Amino acid sequence: MSDIPQERRVLTAIPGPKSVELQARRTAAVAAGVGSTLPVFTARAGGGIIEDVDGNRLIDFGSGIAVTSVGASAEAVVRRASAQLADFTHTCFMVTPYEGYVEVCERLAELTPGDHAKKSALFNSGAEAVENAVKIARAYTKRTAVVVFDHGYHGRTNLTMALTSKNMPYKQGFGPFAPEVYRVPVAYGYRWPTGPENAGAEASAQAIDEITKQIGAENVAAIIIEPVLGEGGFIEPAKGFLPAIARFAKDNGIVFVADEIQSGFCRTGQWFACEDEGIVPDLITTAKGIAGGLPLSAVTGRAEIMDAAHSGGLGGTYGGNPVACAGALGAIETMRELDLNARARRIEEVMKGRLEEMRAKLPNGGVIGDVRGRGAMIAIELVKPGTKDPDAAATAALAKACHAEGLLVLTCGTYGNVLRFLPPLVIGEDLLNEGLDIIERAFATL
């Protein structure tokens, strides 16, 4: 692991002068459509710290959007990737294969839910994994329709933009989108009209009714859902919702796809979030936390479904790159050795406890409408006090206040009113609490 001291240090304004200088170069050379949450330029990162070019050390509550769960310079990832880099960088698995790709697929078969025979195919990004899951489901079922859910996010390619529910910034101006995609309700407990206790049963019944009436179950190739909805606001579907949808899929020959790109690999305190209610998906898509920061993704699933696509129908020049595969084996080694599932559960205990205390100190909860999430995938939804009206302005102000104090936090949510926390699972508890102190001070200044 990197030898960066695990201490917050703010030496300059955030961003500092060297970052400002680099930002000017960036503005001249990088397309305006590529945004950044916080324009500080990274020099080093490791553990729970990002060090910028000005020597500031920020507490990392983002993990590169749930990617560097094992830290941004984990020893096993660096060791294995470096060794592979020295041997060869690329051959293309579809030209001459190599052991690392096979070994990653073997680990995925071991770790993903279910004891059935499994196979995998490797790609570069989460969007690629989702897109290929759709291809595989269509090949297997000989059907075309795909069902997704309100508040879902599945990527930025043309097909995955169609699957994604949020227009800005993901879809605006980029259509037309792929056809045969249908969206149905999800059990968003905090905002369900009759309350969270009814959301699971009512939302699943409503979703199934819409699928049956509007599409016809016999026309549906795949139902795709994030077991914890990420960009949509870290929404945990109310209990009972996922099992009901999975049962409906099974009863109607529909491929049930769990999109675990943000929630997978120990992030929620289990290897995969769908395990929480005993869901065994037909296909599972993974990326982000899989390889310690190297670009890799996968579709893993029932062997007979995975084998439905014809030879040559799946792949891509860089898919399952050997250096990325080595990084994945190092990340999985680290997760097992450090028991990062237990670490994630401890992060949940600390963060939820502190955030609930903050809410209790505000009159009627103040702007904190909801505290939710699992493991190290925790969020607070901000609303106008006394209502459930989303408060995106307060969310942006809070994030800005945290950034100024040297704490990197991210926002999300369909309404832009959710502050999300994705600390590396290896973060020290002292840094975790210091970050929460900064959040508490930010609330005081709101």
N, C-alpha and C positions, 0 to 999 in steps of 0.2 A: 504493500500500500504506500501511497505517497507520504513523504515525511513532512507535509504541511502541518504546522502547529494547529491543533484543533481548538482555536481561539478566535473569536470575532475581533476584528481590528478595523476601525474606520479612521483613516489618515487624511482623507480629502473629502470634498463633496462627492456624492454619488450621483452621476458618474464623475470620475476625476479627470484631470487635464489630459492625460494620455488617452483615456477612453474617448474623450471629446474629440481629440485629434483623429483617432481611428474612425470615429463615427463620421467625420467629414469625408474621409477617404471612402468609407462604405457608401455614403450617400451618392458619391460620384460614380461608383463602380457596380453597386449591387442593385438589382431591380427593386423598385419601391414596394412591390407587392409582397416582398419577404419582410415580415415584421419582426420585432424583438420586444419581449416583455420589459426588459431592463437593459439599456445600452451600455453595460459595463463589459469590457473585453477581457475574457478569461486568459490568465497566464498558466495557472495550475489548478487542479481540483483533486480532492480526495477526502474520504471520510464524510464529514458533514460540512465541509468548508469549500468555497470557491474563492480563489485568490485572483484579483484582477491585475491589470498591467500597472496600476498605480500603487500596488502593494496593499490595497484594502482586502480584508478577508471577510466574506459574507457567509452567514449561516444559510445553508441550502435546504429550503423546504420545497424544492421543486424536482430534484433528481433528473433534470433534463426531460421533464414530463414522464416520470415513473420509469426511466430507463436505467439510471445508475443506482439501482437498488443495493448492489454490493459495493457501492462507492465508485468514483470516477477513475480510480487507478488501482483497483483491487489486485493484490499480488498474484493470485492464481490466473487472473485474466491476462495481466501483463506478461507473466512467465510463459503461458501457453501460446498466446498470440505472437510473442516475440520469437519463440522457437519455430513456429510455423512460418513466420515471415522470412526467417533465414533459409527455410527449406524451399518453399515456392509460394508465390502470392496468388496464383490462379492457373487453372487448366481448363475450367468449365467442366462441371460434373457431367454434363451431357456429352462431352468429348472424351475425356479420360477421368474416371471417378477417383475418389480418394477416401480414406478410412474415416476422416473427421466427420464428413456428412453422414455416413452410415451410423457413426457412434452417437451423434446428436439425435438422429431418429430413434435409436435404441433407448436413449435416456427419456425422450418424449413419450415413448410407449410405456415406460415404467412409471412415469410421474403423473400422466394425465388420468382422469377418473375412469373407472371401469376395468374389468379383467378380461375383456374380449380381445381378440387379435386386432392389433392396430398397425397402421402404417402412416408415414409422414411424407410431405414434400416441403422443401425449403425455398424461401424467397428472400426478398430484401427488406420489405416494409410491411407494416400492418395493413395498409390498403391493398397491397398485392395479395396478402394472405386471404383477406375477405373476398376479393374478386375471384381468386382461385377456388375458394370454398363454394362460391356460387356456381362456377363452372363444373366442379365435381358433382355437386348436388343435382344440377340439370342433367349431366351425363348419366347419373345413376337412376334418377326418377323418370327421365324423358318428359319432364314437365318444365314450364318456363317461369311461373310466377314466384316472386320472392316477397316475403312478409317481414317488415321491420316495425319499429315502435317509435311513438312520440319520444322526443328528447334524445334519441339515439344518435351516435356518431360512429362512422365506419371508414372514413378516409376522404381523400381529395382527388382520386381518379374519377373518370366520368361515371362509371358504374357506382362507385362508393359515395360519390356526391349525391347520386339519386337515393342511395340508402340512408344518407345522413339527413336529419330532420331540420337542422338549423341553417337558415339562409345566410346571414352575415356572420363571419366573413367567408364562409366556406363555399357558397353556391352562387352568390349574387353576380349576375352578368356572365356566367359560365355555361349556361344551358344551350341547347336542349339536352336533357339527361336521358339515360337509358330507360327504356320502357319496362313494363311488367313488374314494377315495384309498388307495393301497397303498404300503407302505414296504418297502424291500429293503436289503441290506447295502451298505456303502461300504468302500473300501479304505483303512482307517485304519491306516497302516503301523506306527505305534508300538505299537498294541494288537492287531495281527493275530496270531492264535494261532501261526501257523507262521513268523512273522517278516516284516519289510517287503519282503524280496526276493520273497516269494511272494504278497504281498497283491493286487497288480494283477490277476494272472491268476486267482487263486482267488476273489476277491471278485466280479469281473465274471462269472465262470462261475456262481457261486452266485446272484447277482442275476438273471441271465438265466434260470436254471433256475426260480427262484421266479416270475418274471413269466410264463413260458411255462406252468407248471403251475397256478398259483393264479389267474391273471387271464385268460390267453390273449392273446397278442400282438395278435391281430386286434381286441381290445376296447380297446386302449390308445390314447388320443388323444395324450398327451404324456408324455415323461420329462423331469423338471425336476431340475437339479442345479447347485449352486454349484461352479465350477471350483476355488475354494479355499473350503472351508466356513467361514463366518464365526463366527456365534454358537456353533456346535458346537465351536469350539476352534482355528480357523485350521488346519484339516486339509487338507493337500494330498493328494488321492487318489493312491495309489501309481501309478507309471508304468505305462502300458498300460491302466489301468482306464477312463479317459474315452474313449479311442479305441475300445475294445471295446463300450462302451455306445452310443456314437454310431453305430457300424457296425450294431449290432443294431437300433437305431431306424430307420436308413435302410432296412435290408433288410425291415423289417416295416411300412413306411408310417407310422411313429410320428413325431410332431413332437418334435425334440430341442431343449429349451429350456435355454440357459445363463443362470443367474441371476447376473449380474455386478453386482448392486446394491452390494455392499461391495468387490468386487475390481476393478471397472472403472475406466477413466479414469486410467491410468498408475500405479495403486496398486501393482501387482506388478512394475513395470519394463517392462511392455508395455501397449499401449492397453487390452487385455482379457486376463484370465488364461487364457482358453481357447486363446489363440494358442500357449501354451507347448508343447503337443503337437499343434499344427496342426489343432485342432478348428474346424470351421466349423458353428456351430449353425444350425438352421432359424430359431429366434427367439432374441433376446437381450434380457434385461431390464436396464435401467440406472436409477440414481437417485443418491443420496448425492453422489458427487464431480462430478456432471454440471454443476452450476450455481453452484459457489462458495458454497453455503450457502442458496440460494433453493430453495423446494420445487418440484421438477420430477422427472418420471420418464418412461421411454419403453419401448415395446416396438418393436423393430426386427427385420425379418426378410424372408424371401423374399416377393417381391411377391405371388405367387399365393396364399400362405398368408395374408398380411396382408389381402388383398382378399376373403377368404372370408366375413367377417362382413358382414351386410346394412347398407345405408346407414342411419345412425342407431343402429346396434347398439353402437358404441363412442363414448366421449366422457365428458363430465362438465363441470359449470359452469366450474370453474377449470383444467381440464386444459390444459397448455401456456400458462399465464398469460403475457402479453407481457413483464412485468418479469422473470419467471423465465427466459424464453427469451433475453432480452438478457443476463442473468447467465450463462447457459450458453455463449453465443457469446463472452463475455469470458473464461470459464474455459478454453474450448478454445483461444482465442488465447494465453492465458498458458501453457498446457501445451505448445503448439508452440514459442512464443518461447523459453521457458526450458529446453526439452527435459527435461520432468519425468520422462520414462521413465528417462533417464540418471541423474537425481537419485535416483529410487527405487532404482535398482540400486546406487548408491553408499551409500545409507542401509543397504541390506541388507548390503553388504560390511562397513561399520563395526559395525553392530549385531550381526550374527552372529559376527563376529570377537571382539568384546568379551564377548558372552554365552557363547560356547564357552570363552573364557579363564576366566570365572567358574566355569563347570561344572568345568573341569579342576582348579581350586584346591580344590574340595570333595571329600572322600573318596568315591570311586566316583560322583562327580557329585552326591552329597548329595541335596538335594530337587529338583534340576533333572533331570527324567527325559528331556526332549526339548527341543531348540531347533529351531524350524522356521519355515517361511513363505518368502515371496518379496517382493522389493522392500521397500516400506515397510509391509508387512503381516506382521509378525514376532511370534512368540509363544514362550513357554516353558511347558511343562507341568510342574507341581509334583507330586511324589509323596513318599510316606513313604520315607526312605532305605533302599536295598537292596531295594525292591519297586516295583511299578507301581501300588500303591494310591493313588488320587487323594488329594491333601492340600488340600482347600478352605480349611481353617483357615490354613495357611501362606500360601496365595495371598492371602487377605483381609488377613492381618497385613502381608505385603509391600506390598500396595497402600496400606494405611493409613500405613505408614512412609514411603513415597514421597510421599504427599499432604502429610504433615506437613513435609516438606522442600521443598515447592513444586514437585513433579513430578506432573502429572496422568497417571495410568495407568488402564487399564480391565481388568476381568477378563472371562472368558467360559468356554465349555466346557460340555459336557453334564454334567460332574461338578463344575463350578464351580472347577476347579483350574488354569485357564490364565490367565496374565498376558499380555495382548496389547498390542502397540505399533503405533500408527497415527499417527506424527508427520506434520504437514504436509510435503508434498514440498519446500516452500521453506524448511524449517528450516535454520539455519546449523549447520555441523559442530561448532562450539564448543558450542552448546546441546545438540546430539545427544550429544556426549561427556560433557557435564556431567550430563545426565539419566542416562546409563549409570553415571556415578560414583555418583550417588544410589542407583541400583538395587544397585550392588555394596556400598555401605555398608549398605543395608537387609538384604541377605543376611547380612552380618556380625553384625547384631543379632538375626537370626531365632532 
